[in-house]
Amino acid sequence: MKAGAEALHMAIIVLALMLMFAQPAGAEPFTPGQGLDQRMIAEVTGAALAFMAPRTLEAIPTGQLTIWGLRGLTTLDQRLVASLSDRQLDLSLSGRMLLARPPPMADPAAWGDAVAQLSRTAWDVSEAVRHAGTEGVLHSFFDELFNHLDPYSRYASPQEAAQEQARRNGSAGLGLDIARNGPGFTVRAVLPGSPAAQAGIKPGETLSAIDGLQISGADLAAVSALLAGPEDSRVSLTLRGAGRSERVIDLVRAVLTPVTVFSQRQGDLLVIRITGFARDTAELLAREITRGVNTSKPPKGLVLDLRDNRGGLLRQAVSAAQTLAPLGLIAITAGRAPDATHEYRANGSDLAHGLPVVLVVDGRTASAAEVLAAALSDQRRAVVVGSATLGKGLVQTILPLPNGGALSLTWSRVLAPLGWPLQALGVLPQVCTSLGEDALRHNLAELALGRQPMARPLTRSRTARAPMPPAEILEIRNACPASEGRDSDMAAAKFLIDTPMAYETALITPPPAP
């Protein structure tokens, strides 16, 4: 009896051991290096390092860039640590040396080979690294590297790069431009020929639900994301027009050619909304200004609405400024690479024939849109109304990579015509609307009397020079805190155009610092 029990006990132990070490059905034993595309890691990182070496804003040795990137292995597996000294590049696991080799010379391709070698070593000992896959290893490498540079340099995987290219060439949507109106949302413009236009949706209608989901109080970006989607996918919109009952419309998303300029006559004003800066934005803007100004009843003034404009192509912003600016400097880009440093100047054409111009901005106005606002403000060609803008004054250049991915690298800073930096500081408006209705009424009244309430902070902003302490940047921006656009923006713009004294006073531009 006892012998039988012992035999049964032993059989259970043997079975447990067999189950512990058994491979799942169809699985093969792990082979070192299996599944890792070591050659692709070497080619991608080598090409990236060669591209970055002469172009980063500050000169950084290739070895330093590499070791920053190799710390991505630690983010995948905290036991892994890569380190670099004058004589050795090594990788350890929980303090145990796995690989030690001499560091490469200055050749970026050799550094790429070293990255691949350390990645292979990490792959062979770490399940977490293998779980990430080749693409995960590359992502972690670039994520850690760019953490040491700036917020805008980034790596895009082949799939992400293809999606971004598709967005530049045209994306699926409905052809609606929406704006916040209190807690709700209003159709601001409809793209001609789009699914929304074909369904009879008109500007001014209120959008209350998407696919039955109430959107009151939602974030504008979240609502815009709900409107977008794959080509040929369906979506239902709940809308209400002026004096009309609520209706539900079913639409099919379609690929749309990017349109970034929407023009509308509002009484005596020509209002042109620019949603971004794509390849034909300046051309479309010039067409709408010419068409809107050269009529039997010209407008009293022009309003360019740049709220929620996240930017785009720098040269398009420069060309847009050239449609209105007199002769003079529009922007300066400064970087280490010869191609990154440039002065952009206006050619003297003014398609609006001297009409008053007001630029409306908010806290989401960024990048190329800030370049346009800064140029026309510094040139005394426009008054900027709204709140402090985002403050993205860095320019990226793009490198296609051997794996089909892409590298976006910051390689220059943007300076306004008077020499102040756009990065972090942003554009401080001449007329602030983010301090409340009472403050706005007071400021407009002061402008009408020939006094500029924003004179002191504007002087600090326009005479600022990089580099700037964060505390100083914050203090300047606090004079008109960043906020979302509001109805009072357009009311202030109309007041300025209707009140020449207020407009002229607001145009005051502080002199540059000596």
C-alpha positions in Angstrom: 0.0 0.0 0.0 2.8 2.3 1.0 4.8 1.4 -2.1 1.8 2.2 -4.3 1.4 5.6 -2.8 5.0 6.4 -3.3 4.8 5.3 -6.9 1.8 7.5 -7.4 3.5 10.4 -5.8 6.6 10.0 -8.0 4.4 9.8 -11.1 2.7 13.1 -10.2 6.1 14.7 -9.7 7.3 13.5 -13.1 4.1 14.6 -14.8 4.5 18.1 -13.2 8.1 18.4 -14.4 7.0 17.3 -17.9 4.3 20.0 -18.0 6.7 22.6 -16.6 9.2 22.2 -19.4 6.9 21.2 -22.2 6.7 23.5 -25.2 3.2 24.7 -26.4 1.8 22.8 -29.3 3.5 23.8 -32.5 6.1 26.0 -30.7 9.8 25.8 -31.5 12.6 26.2 -29.0 14.0 29.7 -28.8 17.1 30.2 -30.9 19.4 33.1 -30.1 18.8 36.0 -32.5 15.7 34.4 -33.9 13.1 37.0 -35.1 15.4 40.0 -34.7 16.1 41.9 -37.9 19.6 43.0 -36.9 20.6 44.3 -40.3 17.5 46.6 -40.4 18.3 48.0 -37.0 21.8 48.7 -38.1 20.7 50.4 -41.3 17.9 52.5 -39.7 19.9 53.7 -36.7 23.0 54.3 -38.9 21.1 56.4 -41.4 19.4 58.3 -38.6 22.7 59.1 -36.8 24.3 60.2 -40.0 21.4 62.5 -40.7 21.3 63.9 -37.2 25.0 64.5 -36.6 25.3 67.8 -38.6 21.7 69.0 -38.1 20.8 68.9 -34.3 20.3 72.4 -32.9 23.4 71.9 -30.6 26.5 69.9 -31.7 26.2 66.5 -30.0 28.8 63.7 -30.5 27.4 60.6 -32.3 28.4 58.4 -29.4 26.3 60.5 -27.0 23.3 60.3 -29.3 23.8 56.5 -29.5 24.0 55.9 -25.8 20.9 58.0 -25.2 19.1 55.8 -27.7 20.5 52.5 -26.2 18.9 53.4 -22.9 15.7 52.4 -24.7 16.7 48.9 -23.9 16.4 49.7 -20.2 12.8 51.0 -20.8 12.0 47.6 -22.2 13.8 45.6 -19.5 15.0 47.5 -16.4 17.7 44.9 -15.8 19.5 46.0 -18.9 22.0 48.8 -18.8 24.1 50.2 -21.7 27.0 52.4 -20.9 29.8 54.2 -22.8 33.3 55.3 -21.8 36.3 56.5 -23.7 37.5 52.9 -24.1 34.4 50.7 -23.9 30.8 50.3 -25.0 29.1 47.7 -22.9 25.8 46.1 -22.0 25.0 44.4 -18.6 22.1 42.5 -17.2 21.5 43.0 -13.4 25.1 44.0 -13.0 26.5 40.9 -15.0 28.5 42.0 -18.1 26.9 40.6 -21.3 29.0 42.4 -23.9 32.0 44.8 -23.9 33.5 46.2 -27.0 35.6 49.2 -28.1 33.4 52.1 -29.2 33.3 52.8 -32.9 35.0 55.8 -34.4 33.0 58.8 -35.7 31.4 56.8 -38.5 27.6 56.8 -37.9 27.2 53.5 -39.8 29.6 51.9 -37.4 27.6 53.2 -34.5 24.5 51.7 -36.2 26.2 48.4 -36.3 27.0 48.7 -32.6 23.4 49.5 -31.8 22.3 46.3 -33.7 24.9 44.2 -31.9 23.8 45.4 -28.4 20.2 44.9 -29.4 20.9 41.3 -30.5 22.6 40.6 -27.2 19.7 42.1 -25.3 17.2 40.1 -27.4 18.9 36.8 -26.6 18.6 37.3 -22.8 15.4 39.3 -22.4 11.8 38.1 -23.0 10.7 41.7 -22.7 12.9 42.8 -25.6 11.8 39.9 -27.7 8.1 40.8 -27.0 8.8 44.3 -28.2 10.0 43.0 -31.6 12.3 44.7 -34.0 10.0 47.7 -34.4 9.6 48.0 -30.7 13.4 48.1 -30.3 13.6 50.9 -32.8 10.8 52.9 -31.2 12.4 52.6 -27.8 15.8 53.7 -29.2 14.4 56.8 -30.8 12.0 57.7 -28.0 14.8 57.7 -25.5 17.2 59.6 -27.8 14.6 62.3 -28.5 13.8 62.7 -24.8 17.1 64.4 -24.6 16.5 66.8 -27.5 13.1 68.5 -27.9 9.4 67.7 -27.9 8.9 67.7 -31.7 11.6 65.4 -33.0 10.2 61.9 -33.5 10.4 58.5 -35.2 7.5 57.2 -37.2 7.2 53.5 -37.9 6.4 52.4 -41.5 2.7 52.2 -40.8 2.7 55.6 -39.0 4.8 57.2 -41.8 2.3 55.9 -44.4 -0.6 57.3 -42.5 1.0 60.7 -42.1 1.8 60.8 -45.8 -1.9 59.9 -46.5 -3.0 62.8 -44.3 -0.8 65.2 -46.2 -2.1 63.9 -49.5 -5.8 63.7 -48.4 -7.7 62.0 -45.7 -11.1 60.5 -45.3 -13.7 62.8 -43.7 -17.0 64.6 -44.1 -15.8 68.1 -45.2 -16.9 69.9 -42.0 -15.1 72.6 -40.2 -16.6 72.9 -36.7 -16.1 75.4 -33.9 -17.0 75.5 -30.2 -20.1 77.5 -29.4 -20.5 77.6 -25.6 -20.8 74.0 -24.5 -21.9 72.9 -28.0 -20.5 73.0 -31.5 -21.4 74.9 -34.6 -20.6 74.1 -38.3 -18.2 76.9 -39.3 -17.7 75.9 -42.9 -18.5 73.2 -45.4 -16.1 72.0 -48.0 -17.7 72.2 -51.5 -18.3 68.8 -53.1 -17.8 67.0 -49.8 -20.2 64.5 -48.2 -21.4 67.2 -45.9 -22.1 69.6 -48.8 -23.9 67.0 -50.8 -26.1 66.3 -47.7 -27.1 69.9 -47.6 -25.4 70.8 -44.3 -25.0 74.6 -44.0 -22.6 76.8 -41.9 -24.3 77.9 -38.7 -26.0 74.6 -38.0 -25.6 73.2 -34.5 -24.0 69.7 -34.2 -25.3 68.0 -31.0 -24.5 64.3 -31.5 -22.3 61.9 -33.5 -23.6 58.3 -33.9 -26.1 59.1 -31.2 -23.4 60.2 -28.8 -24.1 63.6 -27.2 -21.1 65.9 -27.6 -22.0 68.8 -25.5 -19.1 69.9 -23.3 -16.7 67.6 -25.2 -13.2 68.6 -26.3 -12.9 70.1 -29.8 -10.1 67.7 -30.8 -12.2 64.7 -29.6 -15.2 65.8 -31.6 -13.0 66.3 -34.7 -11.6 62.8 -34.2 -15.1 61.4 -34.1 -15.9 63.0 -37.4 -12.9 61.5 -39.1 -12.6 57.8 -39.9 -11.8 55.2 -42.6 -12.9 55.8 -46.2 -16.4 54.5 -47.0 -17.3 54.2 -43.2 -20.7 55.5 -42.2 -21.5 58.1 -39.5 -24.7 59.8 -38.4 -24.9 63.4 -37.3 -27.6 65.1 -35.3 -28.0 68.7 -36.4 -30.3 71.7 -35.9 -30.5 74.7 -38.1 -31.8 78.2 -37.3 -35.6 77.9 -36.8 -35.6 74.2 -37.8 -36.3 71.1 -35.9 -33.5 68.6 -35.1 -32.6 66.2 -37.8 -30.3 63.1 -38.2 -28.3 62.7 -41.3 -26.4 59.6 -42.4 -23.1 60.2 -44.2 -20.3 58.2 -45.8 -16.8 59.4 -45.2 -14.7 60.0 -48.4 -11.1 60.9 -49.1 -10.9 64.7 -49.4 -8.3 66.9 -50.9 -7.0 69.1 -48.1 -8.7 72.5 -48.1 -7.3 74.9 -45.5 -8.8 78.2 -46.5 -12.5 79.2 -46.0 -13.8 82.6 -46.9 -17.0 84.3 -45.8 -18.4 87.9 -46.0 -19.8 89.0 -42.6 -21.4 92.4 -43.1 -18.5 94.8 -43.7 -15.9 92.2 -42.9 -14.1 89.7 -45.1 -13.4 86.8 -42.7 -11.0 84.1 -43.9 -10.4 81.1 -41.8 -7.1 79.2 -42.3 -7.1 75.8 -40.7 -3.6 74.7 -41.5 -0.7 75.4 -44.0 -0.7 72.8 -46.7 0.9 72.9 -50.2 -1.6 75.3 -51.7 -2.7 77.4 -48.7 -1.0 80.6 -49.7 -2.4 80.3 -53.2 -5.9 79.7 -51.9 -5.5 82.7 -49.5 -4.4 85.0 -52.3 -7.4 83.9 -54.4 -9.9 84.5 -51.6 -8.4 87.9 -50.7 -8.4 89.1 -54.3 -12.0 87.8 -54.9 -13.3 89.3 -51.6 -11.6 92.7 -51.9 -12.1 93.5 -55.6 -15.9 93.8 -55.6 -18.4 96.6 -56.2 -18.7 96.9 -52.4 -15.3 96.2 -50.8 -15.1 95.2 -47.2 -14.0 97.7 -44.5 -11.4 95.2 -43.2 -10.0 91.7 -43.3 -10.0 89.2 -40.5 -7.8 86.1 -40.7 -9.0 83.5 -38.2 -6.1 81.3 -37.1 -7.7 79.8 -34.0 -7.1 76.0 -33.7 -4.6 76.3 -36.5 -1.8 73.8 -35.6 0.6 75.0 -38.3 2.0 73.0 -41.3 4.5 74.1 -44.0 6.7 77.0 -43.0 7.2 78.2 -46.6 3.4 78.4 -47.0 3.1 80.6 -43.9 5.9 82.9 -45.4 4.0 83.0 -48.8 0.8 83.8 -46.9 2.5 86.7 -45.2 3.8 87.9 -48.5 0.2 88.4 -49.8 -0.3 91.2 -47.2 3.1 92.4 -45.9 5.0 95.3 -47.3 8.7 95.1 -48.0 10.7 93.7 -45.1 11.7 90.7 -43.0 9.0 88.0 -42.4 10.9 85.4 -40.4 14.4 84.0 -39.7 15.3 80.4 -39.2 18.6 79.6 -37.5 20.3 76.2 -37.3 23.7 74.6 -37.6 23.2 73.1 -41.1 23.6 75.7 -43.9 20.2 74.8 -45.3 18.5 75.4 -41.9 19.5 79.1 -41.7 17.5 81.5 -43.9 16.0 85.0 -43.9 12.5 85.2 -45.5 11.4 88.6 -46.9 8.3 90.1 -48.3 8.1 91.2 -51.9 6.0 94.2 -51.3 2.6 93.0 -52.7 -0.5 93.7 -50.6 -3.5 92.1 -52.2 -5.8 93.8 -49.6 -4.7 97.3 -50.8 -4.0 98.6 -47.3 -7.3 97.5 -45.7 -7.1 97.0 -41.9 -6.2 93.4 -41.0 -6.9 91.6 -37.7 -5.5 88.2 -36.9 -7.5 86.1 -34.4 -5.5 83.5 -32.5 -5.9 81.3 -29.4 -3.9 78.9 -27.3 -4.0 76.2 -30.0 -2.5 78.5 -32.7 0.9 77.0 -33.4 3.9 76.7 -35.6 3.5 78.1 -39.1 0.3 80.0 -37.9 2.5 81.7 -35.3 5.0 82.7 -38.0 2.2 84.4 -40.0 0.9 86.2 -36.9 4.3 87.3 -35.7 5.3 88.6 -39.2 2.2 90.7 -39.8 2.3 92.0 -36.2 5.9 93.0 -36.3 5.5 94.5 -39.7 2.6 96.7 -38.4 0.4 95.2 -41.0 -2.1 93.6 -38.6 -3.4 93.6 -35.1 -3.3 90.3 -33.3 -6.4 89.5 -31.1 -7.0 86.6 -28.7 -4.7 84.9 -26.2 -1.1 83.9 -26.1 -0.4 81.2 -28.7 1.1 77.8 -28.2 4.8 78.7 -28.7 6.1 76.2 -31.2 9.0 77.9 -32.9 11.1 74.9 -34.0 11.3 73.6 -37.5 11.6 69.9 -38.4 13.1 68.3 -41.5 12.1 64.7 -42.5 14.3 61.8 -43.4 12.8 58.7 -45.1 14.4 55.6 -43.5 15.4 52.2 -45.0 12.5 50.4 -43.3 9.8 52.7 -44.7 9.6 54.7 -41.5 10.6 58.4 -41.2 12.5 60.6 -38.9 11.3 64.1 -38.1 14.3 66.1 -36.7 14.2 69.6 -35.3 17.0 71.5 -37.0 16.3 75.2 -36.7 14.7 77.9 -34.5 12.2 80.5 -35.8 12.7 84.2 -34.9 10.2 86.9 -35.6 11.2 89.9 -37.7 12.1 91.9 -34.5 14.3 89.1 -33.3 12.2 87.5 -30.5 11.9 83.7 -30.4 8.6 82.0 -31.0 9.6 78.8 -29.2 7.9 78.6 -25.7 7.2 82.4 -25.8 4.5 82.3 -28.5 2.8 85.3 -29.9 1.4 87.8 -27.3 -1.6 89.5 -28.8 -2.0 93.3 -29.0 -5.6 92.9 -27.8 -6.2 90.2 -25.1 -9.6 88.5 -24.9 -8.7 85.7 -22.3 -8.9 87.9 -19.2 -12.7 88.2 -19.3 -15.3 90.4 -20.8 -14.8 93.3 -18.4 -11.1 93.5 -19.0 -11.7 93.3 -22.8 -14.3 96.2 -22.7 -11.9 98.3 -20.7 -9.0 97.6 -23.0 -11.0 98.4 -26.2 -12.2 101.7 -24.6 -8.6 102.6 -23.8 -7.5 101.8 -27.3 -10.2 104.1 -28.7 -8.7 106.9 -26.5 -5.2 106.3 -27.9 -3.8 104.3 -25.0 -2.5 100.7 -25.3 -3.0 98.7 -22.1 -0.8 95.9 -23.4 2.2 98.2 -24.1 4.4 97.0 -21.2 4.0 93.2 -21.7 4.2 93.7 -25.5 7.5 95.5 -25.1 8.9 92.7 -22.9 7.7 90.1 -25.5 9.0 91.8 -28.6 12.4 92.7 -27.1 13.0 89.2 -25.6 15.9 87.2 -26.9 16.8 83.5 -26.7 17.7 81.8 -24.5 15.1 82.8 -22.0 14.5 81.6 -18.4 11.2 79.7 -18.1 10.1 82.0 -15.3 10.5 85.0 -17.5 8.6 83.3 -20.3 5.7 82.4 -18.0 5.6 86.0 -16.6 5.3 87.5 -20.1 2.6 84.9 -21.2 0.6 85.5 -18.0 -0.2 89.0 -19.3 -2.7 87.2 -21.6 -3.0 83.5 -20.7 -3.5 81.0 -23.4 -7.1 79.9 -23.9 -9.6 78.5 -26.4 -11.1 80.8 -28.9 -14.3 82.6 -27.9 -17.1 84.8 -29.5 -15.5 87.9 -28.1 -12.5 87.4 -30.4 -14.6 88.3 -33.4 -16.4 91.1 -31.6 -13.1 92.7 -30.7 -11.9 92.3 -34.3 -15.0 94.1 -35.6 -14.6 96.9 -33.1 -11.0 97.5 -34.1 -11.9 97.7 -37.8 -14.9 99.9 -37.1 -12.8 102.2 -34.8 -9.7 103.5 -36.6 -8.2 105.1 -33.5 -8.3 101.9 -31.6 -6.9 100.0 -34.6 -4.0 102.4 -35.1 -3.2 102.4 -31.3 -3.2 98.6 -31.2 -0.7 98.5 -34.1 2.0 100.1 -31.9 5.1 97.8 -32.1 7.8 98.2 -29.5 11.3 99.0 -30.9 13.8 96.1 -30.9 16.2 95.9 -28.0 19.4 97.9 -28.5 
